[in-house]
Amino acid sequence: MNVGIGLPIGDPTTLLDWARRADSGPFSTLGLLDRLVYDNPEPLVALAVLAGATSRIRVQTEVLLAPLRDTALLAKQAATLDRMTAGRLVLGLGIGGRDDDHQVTGIDMRTRGRRLDEQMAVMRRLWSGDPYGDGVGPIGPRPARPGGPEVLFGGFKPAAIERVARWGDGFLAAAPLSWAGGLFDTARRFWKEYGRDGAPRIVAQANVALGPDDVIHDARARMHAYYAFTGMPDRMTAGLLTTPAAIRDTITGFTDLGADEVMLYCYGLDPTQVDRLADVV
């Protein structure tokens, strides 16, 4: 089982410390959330900095809100980061669900799923080296990974999970252990229906905080603020894992469901959590 670290978004200046600790530990991936109308770092910019400060660990957007971005520019940014990291980029994509993020970019929320499908068709073509079209040539650079960086899709509804089989390489499941299994099965079913070889890569997510009371309190407060828009932040923070036993049990549970990787997402800023989580892993 691969285990990654989901980075906190509260203070970008701490992330280099987090990344270097994780790179020297047992972790497989660094993940970073995406919002626009929020006090968080822009993930592609931040992960580019972190990739330059590390040597082996993968960098993953989880999830990048692709419909908010220009398609050709996003394709070029992703290809550049993938090429310069020798294939360490994992591009986790989703459509987002916050009105304000879409309002400031002028994107109609009602068509964001369709827009993502259209974006994927263009980006797959560009990453393969084909012309953009309509008299416009190719857009480089060619990514390190043939056909483009690894693409994972997040979501909960069947239409979102179907996108995994149509355009992607795997599924990001930001769901608790108690009902993640059904989402995994749906992703695998669509994969077979589309005649894809093998199986989709399944990446699970658990929210964690490990350390003294002040670290756990900081994580709960920041997580509560992040999920305030849902109207049920208390329910979200109730699932925060705060003991080594709970974290180990959850990793084991996702392993039993067939997950390939578990991302341990942190909201508290203390970077020594990386060392404590390394001991758990």
Secondary structure as GFF3:
##gff-version 3
##sequence-region A 1 281
A	DSSP	beta_strand	2	6	.	.	.	ID=ss1
A	DSSP	three_ten_helix	12	14	.	.	.	ID=ss2
A	DSSP	alpha_helix	15	23	.	.	.	ID=ss3
A	DSSP	beta_strand	29	32	.	.	.	ID=ss4
A	DSSP	alpha_helix	43	52	.	.	.	ID=ss5
A	DSSP	beta_strand	58	65	.	.	.	ID=ss6
A	DSSP	three_ten_helix	66	68	.	.	.	ID=ss7
A	DSSP	alpha_helix	71	84	.	.	.	ID=ss8
A	DSSP	beta_strand	89	94	.	.	.	ID=ss9
A	DSSP	alpha_helix	99	105	.	.	.	ID=ss10
A	DSSP	three_ten_helix	109	111	.	.	.	ID=ss11
A	DSSP	alpha_helix	112	127	.	.	.	ID=ss12
A	DSSP	beta_strand	150	154	.	.	.	ID=ss13
A	DSSP	alpha_helix	158	167	.	.	.	ID=ss14
A	DSSP	beta_strand	170	173	.	.	.	ID=ss15
A	DSSP	alpha_helix	177	193	.	.	.	ID=ss16
A	DSSP	beta_strand	201	208	.	.	.	ID=ss17
A	DSSP	alpha_helix	213	226	.	.	.	ID=ss18
A	DSSP	three_ten_helix	228	230	.	.	.	ID=ss19
A	DSSP	alpha_helix	233	238	.	.	.	ID=ss20
A	DSSP	alpha_helix	244	256	.	.	.	ID=ss21
A	DSSP	beta_strand	261	266	.	.	.	ID=ss22
A	DSSP	alpha_helix	273	280	.	.	.	ID=ss23
###
